[in-house]
Amino acid sequence: MLESLGMIKGIEHVAIASVNPERLARWYADTLGFVINYSSGRAFFVKAANGMMIEIIPAEGERAPATQASPGLRHIALAVDDFDAVYRRLQAAQVEFVGEPTESKGNRVVFFKDPEGNLLHLLQRAQPLP
């Protein structure tokens, strides 16, 4: 029955509301190697090498305090194939890390923040999830 309704192909993008969308988009490009692939002048799309995009839109109102377990979107995981090289590059760029890298079952992870406090993490999996 779902086939007759069409297929969802995947997630095209997620959005981040920003106090300065252009500045944050440039950080994603300069620091993480994303490409700014579209701008309306107010909103920006940044694209990762695998095609996944983040839309950065103007924020309205005050930001609520967030923790790892607060309701809502909590982080964006960035897949890497050379954890150590990317970690060193981010250290050199003086990003704010939240803890030290950890490893479990061959998977390596470290959390960090973008300049507006949005939580991201590097992720190198030993084996892809099924």
Protein Blocks (a to p, Z undefined) as FASTA:
>chain_A
ZZmnopafbjfbdcdddfblmlmmmmmmmmnopacfbdehlaccdddfkopacddddded
jdddddfkbgcjfbdcdddfblmlmmmmmmmnopacedjdddeehiacdddddfkopacd
ddddfbdcZZ
